[in-house]
Amino acid sequence: MTNIMRPAGKMLTKLGLSIKGFIPFYNDLRLIKSQMNESKKDFPFGKLFPILRDRYLESGLAKGDYFHQDLLMAKRVFANRPVTHVDVGSRVDGFVAHVASFREIEVFDIRPLPSNTISNLKFMQADFMAPLDPKYHNYSDSLSCLHALEHFGLGRYGDPINYNGHLLGLENLRKLLKSGGKFYFSVPIGPQRIEFNAHRVFSVSYLLGLFEGKYKLDQFSYVDDHGDLHEDVPVTEASIKSNFECNFGIGLFEMTKL
């Protein structure tokens, strides 16, 4: 019931703001029309395009998992200046665009990219649960997979159903990265579960177990349930056990392949 009521509440809030904004919109329309110089109408009025809520909103949303993740990890790639950076599954209109603004980036995703003429971006459609082409073994010295692995094998994006899809994906990511290369990785963290078919949520202890002996953890950051970033925090037994007090946060790992 809670999951149903939450979007309904958001819709009612939007409707309320739209109603609230109608009178200021009407008054502003009358005022701007009264200011038109009859002898010089540089901008004639076309059809009305009412935007009724924006006057009550903030300038933007400088919080949340994607905002902090994309900005932080792009900054880390910039600071580390790799020779070849490859991304698997991250948002093209977020992290990938940030990185492409200052360097070349190669992107793999199971979904097609309609436009492949973006400067600094080379795209290839691929399923990272399938066996990795040997030509991509030890391919790059820098690799990112942000907010993506939790979907592998759940069919959300037309991928084959595979309960262990995340394990197949992680193994292919490890194969692609050179020894000593940097791995920028994020997934939801909290009590471990599948919320089908949206995503998996990983416990921190489970993730650290998967990385043990394969990667050295250089930095760990996380975005909490309220959308706030905690950067480069210590990883203690207590914080691992509590999943950093997250139910659905985002763990941000910067690691070096051993």
C-alpha positions in Angstrom: 0.0 0.0 0.0 2.9 2.4 0.8 4.4 1.9 -2.6 1.1 2.8 -4.2 0.4 5.8 -2.0 3.8 7.4 -2.5 3.4 8.2 -6.2 -0.2 9.2 -5.6 1.0 11.7 -3.0 3.5 13.2 -5.5 0.8 13.6 -8.1 -1.4 15.4 -5.6 1.5 17.7 -4.7 2.1 18.6 -8.3 -1.6 19.2 -8.9 -1.7 21.5 -5.9 1.2 23.6 -7.0 -0.3 23.9 -10.5 -3.5 25.2 -9.1 -1.6 27.6 -6.8 0.4 28.8 -9.8 -2.6 29.6 -12.1 -3.4 33.1 -10.6 0.2 34.4 -10.7 0.4 33.0 -14.3 -2.7 34.9 -15.3 -1.6 38.1 -13.7 1.9 37.9 -15.3 0.3 37.3 -18.7 -1.9 40.5 -18.4 1.2 42.5 -17.2 3.5 41.4 -20.0 0.9 42.0 -22.6 0.3 45.5 -21.2 4.1 46.2 -21.6 4.1 45.5 -25.4 4.9 48.6 -27.4 2.2 48.8 -30.1 4.7 50.3 -32.6 7.4 47.6 -32.1 6.3 44.1 -31.4 9.6 42.1 -31.7 8.0 39.1 -30.1 4.4 38.4 -31.1 2.6 36.0 -28.8 2.1 32.5 -30.0 0.1 29.8 -28.2 0.1 29.8 -24.4 2.5 27.3 -22.8 1.6 27.5 -19.1 4.4 26.4 -16.6 2.7 26.7 -13.3 4.9 25.0 -10.7 8.4 26.2 -11.3 8.1 29.4 -9.3 7.7 27.3 -6.1 10.6 24.9 -6.8 14.3 25.1 -6.0 16.9 25.9 -8.6 17.9 22.3 -9.0 18.5 19.0 -7.1 22.1 18.9 -5.9 21.7 15.6 -4.1 20.7 12.0 -4.8 22.5 8.9 -5.9 23.1 9.7 -9.5 24.0 13.3 -9.0 26.7 12.5 -6.4 27.9 9.3 -8.1 28.3 10.7 -11.5 30.1 13.9 -10.4 32.4 12.1 -7.9 33.5 9.3 -10.2 34.0 11.6 -13.1 36.3 13.7 -10.9 38.2 10.6 -9.9 38.8 9.6 -13.5 40.0 13.1 -14.3 42.4 13.0 -11.4 43.8 9.6 -12.3 44.2 10.3 -16.0 44.1 6.8 -17.4 45.2 5.8 -20.9 42.0 4.0 -21.8 38.7 4.3 -19.9 35.9 1.9 -20.5 32.4 2.1 -19.1 29.8 -0.7 -18.8 26.2 0.2 -18.4 26.4 3.6 -16.7 24.1 6.5 -17.6 25.1 8.1 -20.9 23.3 11.3 -19.9 25.1 11.4 -16.6 28.5 9.9 -15.8 29.4 9.1 -19.4 28.6 12.6 -20.6 30.7 14.1 -17.7 33.7 12.0 -18.7 33.3 12.6 -22.5 33.5 16.4 -21.8 37.2 16.0 -21.1 38.4 12.7 -22.6 37.6 9.7 -24.8 35.5 7.0 -23.3 34.4 3.6 -24.7 30.9 2.5 -23.6 29.4 -1.0 -23.6 25.6 -1.4 -22.9 23.1 -4.1 -23.6 20.7 -1.5 -25.0 21.3 0.3 -28.3 22.4 3.9 -28.4 20.5 5.7 -31.2 23.1 8.4 -31.8 26.7 7.2 -32.0 28.2 10.5 -33.3 28.9 12.0 -29.9 32.4 13.5 -29.6 34.8 11.5 -27.4 32.3 8.5 -27.1 32.7 5.2 -28.8 29.8 2.8 -28.2 29.3 -0.9 -28.6 26.2 -2.9 -27.8 27.1 -6.0 -25.7 25.7 -8.4 -23.1 28.3 -8.5 -20.3 26.8 -11.8 -18.9 27.9 -13.5 -22.1 31.5 -14.8 -22.5 33.8 -11.9 -23.1 35.6 -11.7 -26.4 39.3 -12.5 -25.7 40.3 -9.3 -27.6 38.9 -7.4 -24.6 40.9 -9.4 -22.0 43.3 -7.0 -20.1 42.0 -4.3 -22.4 41.9 -1.1 -20.3 43.6 0.5 -17.4 40.4 2.2 -16.2 36.9 0.8 -15.9 33.6 2.0 -14.6 30.3 0.3 -13.9 27.9 2.6 -12.0 24.4 1.7 -10.9 24.3 -1.0 -13.5 25.3 -4.5 -12.2 22.3 -4.7 -9.9 20.1 -5.2 -13.0 22.1 -7.9 -14.7 20.0 -11.0 -15.3 16.6 -9.6 -14.1 15.2 -9.0 -17.6 14.5 -5.3 -17.0 16.4 -4.2 -20.1 15.6 -7.2 -22.2 18.6 -9.1 -20.8 18.4 -12.9 -20.3 17.1 -14.0 -16.9 19.9 -15.3 -14.8 19.9 -15.4 -11.0 23.7 -15.2 -11.0 23.9 -12.5 -13.7 25.8 -10.1 -11.3 28.5 -12.7 -10.8 28.9 -13.3 -14.6 29.1 -9.5 -15.1 31.7 -9.0 -12.3 33.9 -11.7 -13.8 33.8 -10.2 -17.2 34.6 -6.8 -15.8 37.6 -8.2 -14.0 38.8 -9.8 -17.2 38.5 -6.6 -19.1 40.6 -4.6 -16.6 44.4 -4.7 -16.6 46.3 -5.6 -13.4 46.9 -2.3 -11.6 44.0 -0.7 -13.3 41.3 1.4 -11.6 37.8 0.1 -11.1 35.0 2.6 -10.3 31.9 0.7 -9.2 28.6 1.3 -7.6 25.4 -0.6 -6.7 22.6 -0.1 -4.2 23.5 -1.1 -0.6 21.4 -2.3 2.3 19.9 -5.5 3.5 20.5 -7.9 0.7 17.5 -8.7 -1.6 16.1 -8.8 -5.1 13.3 -6.3 -5.8 12.1 -7.9 -9.1 12.5 -6.9 -11.8 14.0 -3.5 -10.8 17.2 -4.4 -9.1 19.3 -6.2 -6.5 20.3 -4.5 -3.3 23.7 -5.7 -2.0 25.0 -6.0 1.6 28.4 -4.4 2.0 29.8 -7.6 3.5 28.8 -9.6 0.5 30.4 -7.1 -1.9 33.7 -7.0 0.1 33.7 -10.8 0.0 33.4 -10.7 -3.8 36.3 -8.3 -4.1 38.6 -10.0 -1.6 41.8 -11.1 -3.3 40.9 -9.5 -6.6 41.0 -5.8 -5.8 42.5 -3.3 -3.3 39.9 -0.9 -2.0 41.3 2.6 -2.5 38.3 4.7 -1.4 34.8 4.0 -0.3 32.0 6.6 -0.3 28.3 6.2 -0.1 25.0 8.1 -0.7 22.6 7.5 2.2 18.9 7.0 2.1 18.3 10.7 2.2 20.5 11.4 -0.9 23.4 12.9 0.9 27.0 12.0 0.0 29.6 10.7 2.5 32.9 10.8 0.8 36.0 8.6 1.5 34.8 7.2 4.7 36.5 4.5 6.9 35.1 1.0 6.4 34.7 -0.6 9.9 33.2 -3.8 11.2 30.3 -1.9 12.6 29.6 0.1 9.4 29.8 -3.1 7.3 27.4 -4.9 9.6 24.9 -2.0 9.4 25.4 -1.3 5.7 26.3 2.2 6.7 22.8 2.6 8.1 21.4 2.3 4.6 18.2 0.5 3.5 18.6 1.6 -0.1 21.8 3.7 -0.4 24.5 3.6 -3.0 28.0 2.2 -2.3 30.7 3.9 -4.3 33.9 1.9 -4.6 37.2 3.0 -6.2 39.5 0.0 -6.4 42.8 -1.2 -7.9 42.9 -4.7 -9.6 45.5 -6.9 -7.9 
